[in-house]
Amino acid sequence: MNDKIREHLGSKIVGIAGVGGLGSNCAVALARIGVGKIIIADFDVVSRSNLNRQYYFEDQIGLLKVKALKMNIFRIDPHIRIMVHNQKVSSENLVDIFESADVLIEAMDLASEKCSFIENAIQQWPEKPIISGNGMAGWGMNHELITTQYGNLYVCGDSISEVSDEQPPLAPRVGIVANMQANLALDILMKDFIYSTDE
C-alpha cells in the first residue's frame, strides 16, 4: 500500500455503532487499509449463531464483541488504535462516544435503533458523514445492492430485504454491504488527500 495514503489514513478516525455482521466486517476492512483510530460500541457478546457472518471465532463465544473484535484487529495490525465502548449506543452517550469521529458507520440490528441513531447523529452533527446499512438479508441479487445519498447520510444495501426465517442474514450479502460501507468511508476520508511526487 502507498505510504502516503497510509500516512493520510493514519490520522483519520471512524466510529462504528454496532459490531455484528456489518460493524465487525467493516471495522476489519478499515483496519486493513490503515485507518488510524476506530471507535467501536456494542453491548452484546459473541454467540455461535453469529459465526456465519460476523468476524469472530469459535473460541471467542461468550466474549464481549467489542473486546473480541479488538483482539482480532490487533492480530491484523497492532498499531491501530481501537477505542472500545461496551455499551448500548443511545442519545445520552452518543456524543461522548463518537464526538471525535470523522465518519460514522451505523451498523445496528433493529430498525428502531438505526433510525434513532441516525436522527440523533444528524441533529448533533449536521455536517458529519453517516454511512448506514439497510437491506442485506438473503442471498443473490447483487445488482440490488446500491448506495443512496441523502445529504450527508449514505445508505448501503437494497433498502428492501428484511431478515426473516426465509431470508436470514448470511455472510455474502452482509459482507458485501459491510465492505460497501468501508469503501465509502475510505472515499470520504480520501477527499482531502493530496498526492504529490515531490520529495
C-alpha positions as CSV (number, residue, x, y, z in Angstrom):
1,M,0.0,0.0,0.0
2,N,1.2,3.5,-0.8
3,D,3.0,5.0,2.2
4,K,1.5,8.5,1.6
5,I,-2.1,7.0,1.6
6,R,-1.4,5.0,4.7
7,E,0.0,8.1,6.4
8,H,-3.0,10.1,5.5
9,L,-5.5,7.4,6.7
10,G,-3.4,7.0,9.9
11,S,-4.7,10.5,11.0
12,K,-8.4,9.6,10.5
13,I,-11.0,8.4,13.0
14,V,-14.0,6.2,12.2
15,G,-16.8,5.5,14.6
16,I,-18.9,2.3,14.3
17,A,-22.2,1.8,16.2
18,G,-22.8,-1.9,16.5
19,V,-20.2,-4.6,15.7
20,G,-22.3,-7.5,14.5
21,G,-22.3,-8.6,10.9
22,L,-21.9,-5.2,9.4
23,G,-19.8,-3.5,12.0
24,S,-17.3,-6.3,12.7
25,N,-16.6,-6.8,9.0
26,C,-16.5,-3.1,8.2
27,A,-14.0,-2.5,11.1
28,V,-11.7,-5.2,9.8
29,A,-11.7,-3.7,6.3
30,L,-10.9,-0.3,7.7
31,A,-8.2,-1.8,9.9
32,R,-6.6,-3.5,6.8
33,I,-6.3,-0.1,5.0
34,G,-4.7,1.6,8.0
35,V,-7.4,3.9,9.4
36,G,-5.6,5.3,12.5
37,K,-8.3,5.0,15.1
38,I,-11.5,3.0,15.1
39,I,-14.1,3.6,17.8
40,I,-16.4,0.6,18.3
41,A,-19.5,0.5,20.5
42,D,-21.7,-2.5,21.3
43,F,-23.1,-4.2,24.4
44,D,-23.5,-7.8,23.1
45,V,-21.5,-11.0,23.4
46,V,-20.3,-13.4,20.7
47,S,-22.7,-16.4,20.2
48,R,-22.5,-19.4,18.0
49,S,-25.3,-18.0,15.8
50,N,-23.0,-15.0,14.9
51,L,-20.3,-17.1,13.4
52,N,-22.0,-17.5,10.0
53,R,-21.5,-13.8,9.1
54,Q,-19.6,-11.9,11.9
55,Y,-15.8,-11.5,12.2
56,Y,-15.5,-13.7,15.3
57,F,-14.3,-17.2,16.0
58,E,-15.4,-20.4,17.8
59,D,-13.0,-19.8,20.8
60,Q,-14.5,-16.3,21.3
61,I,-18.0,-17.4,22.0
62,G,-19.2,-15.7,25.2
63,L,-16.7,-12.8,25.0
64,L,-17.9,-9.2,24.7
65,K,-18.0,-8.4,21.0
66,V,-16.0,-5.2,21.3
67,K,-13.2,-7.0,23.2
68,A,-13.2,-9.9,20.8
69,L,-13.1,-7.6,17.8
70,K,-10.3,-5.5,19.3
71,M,-8.3,-8.8,19.7
72,N,-8.9,-9.7,16.1
73,I,-8.0,-6.3,14.7
74,F,-4.7,-6.3,16.7
75,R,-3.8,-9.6,15.0
76,I,-4.1,-7.8,11.7
77,D,-2.4,-4.5,12.7
78,P,-1.3,-4.0,16.4
79,H,-0.6,-0.3,15.6
80,I,-4.2,0.7,15.0
81,R,-5.9,2.4,18.0
82,I,-9.2,0.8,18.9
83,M,-11.4,2.7,21.3
84,V,-13.8,0.2,22.9
85,H,-17.2,1.1,24.4
86,N,-19.1,-1.8,25.9
87,Q,-22.5,-0.2,26.0
88,K,-25.7,0.3,24.1
89,V,-25.5,3.4,22.0
90,S,-28.2,6.0,22.9
91,S,-28.9,9.7,22.6
92,E,-27.4,10.1,26.1
93,N,-24.0,8.7,25.3
94,L,-23.7,9.4,21.5
95,V,-21.6,12.5,21.9
96,D,-19.3,11.0,24.5
97,I,-18.6,8.0,22.3
98,F,-18.4,9.5,18.8
99,E,-17.6,13.2,19.0
100,S,-14.1,12.8,17.6
101,A,-15.0,10.6,14.6
102,D,-14.5,11.9,11.1
103,V,-17.1,9.4,9.7
104,L,-19.8,7.4,11.4
105,I,-20.8,3.9,10.5
106,E,-24.3,2.8,11.5
107,A,-24.3,-1.0,11.9
108,M,-27.1,-1.7,14.4
109,D,-29.6,-4.5,14.2
110,L,-33.1,-3.1,14.8
111,A,-34.8,-0.7,12.5
112,S,-35.8,1.5,15.5
113,E,-32.2,1.6,16.7
114,K,-31.0,2.5,13.3
115,C,-33.5,5.4,12.9
116,S,-32.8,6.7,16.4
117,F,-29.0,6.7,15.9
118,I,-29.3,8.4,12.5
119,E,-31.7,11.1,13.7
120,N,-29.7,11.9,16.8
121,A,-26.4,11.9,14.9
122,I,-27.7,14.2,12.2
123,Q,-29.2,16.6,14.8
124,Q,-25.9,16.6,16.7
125,W,-23.5,16.8,13.7
126,P,-25.3,18.0,10.6
127,E,-22.1,18.0,8.6
128,K,-20.6,14.7,9.7
129,P,-21.0,11.9,7.1
130,I,-23.1,8.9,8.3
131,I,-23.0,5.6,6.5
132,S,-25.9,3.3,7.2
133,G,-26.6,-0.3,6.2
134,N,-30.1,-1.3,5.3
135,G,-31.4,-4.4,3.4
136,M,-28.9,-7.2,3.1
137,A,-30.9,-10.3,4.1
138,G,-30.9,-13.5,2.0
139,W,-28.6,-14.2,-1.0
140,G,-28.0,-13.2,-4.6
141,M,-29.5,-10.0,-6.0
142,N,-26.1,-8.4,-6.3
143,H,-27.4,-5.8,-8.7
144,E,-29.8,-4.5,-6.0
145,L,-27.1,-3.6,-3.5
146,I,-26.5,0.1,-4.1
147,T,-25.6,3.3,-2.2
148,T,-28.2,6.1,-1.9
149,Q,-27.3,9.5,-0.7
150,Y,-29.4,11.9,1.3
151,G,-27.2,14.9,2.1
152,N,-24.5,13.6,4.4
153,L,-26.4,10.4,5.0
154,Y,-25.5,7.4,2.8
155,V,-27.5,4.2,2.9
156,C,-25.8,1.0,1.6
157,G,-27.9,-2.1,0.7
158,D,-31.1,-2.8,-1.1
159,S,-33.3,-1.0,1.5
160,I,-35.9,-3.7,1.0
161,S,-35.0,-7.2,2.2
162,E,-35.8,-7.7,5.9
163,V,-34.4,-10.5,8.0
164,S,-36.7,-13.5,8.4
165,D,-36.6,-17.3,8.6
166,E,-36.9,-17.4,4.8
167,Q,-34.3,-14.6,4.3
168,P,-31.7,-14.9,7.1
169,P,-28.6,-12.7,7.3
170,L,-25.8,-14.6,5.6
171,A,-22.1,-13.9,5.1
172,P,-22.0,-13.0,1.4
173,R,-24.6,-10.2,1.3
174,V,-23.8,-8.9,4.8
175,G,-20.1,-8.9,3.9
176,I,-20.8,-7.0,0.6
177,V,-22.7,-4.3,2.4
178,A,-20.1,-4.0,5.2
179,N,-17.4,-3.6,2.6
180,M,-19.5,-1.1,0.7
181,Q,-19.7,0.9,3.9
182,A,-15.9,0.7,4.4
183,N,-15.2,1.6,0.8
184,L,-17.5,4.6,1.0
185,A,-15.8,5.7,4.3
186,L,-12.5,5.4,2.5
187,D,-13.7,7.6,-0.3
188,I,-14.9,10.2,2.1
189,L,-11.6,10.1,4.1
190,M,-9.6,10.5,1.0
191,K,-11.3,13.6,-0.3
192,D,-8.7,15.8,1.4
193,F,-5.8,13.7,0.3
194,I,-3.3,15.4,-1.9
195,Y,-0.9,13.2,-3.7
196,S,2.5,14.7,-4.5
197,T,5.6,13.1,-6.1
198,D,7.7,15.9,-4.6
199,E,10.3,14.8,-2.2
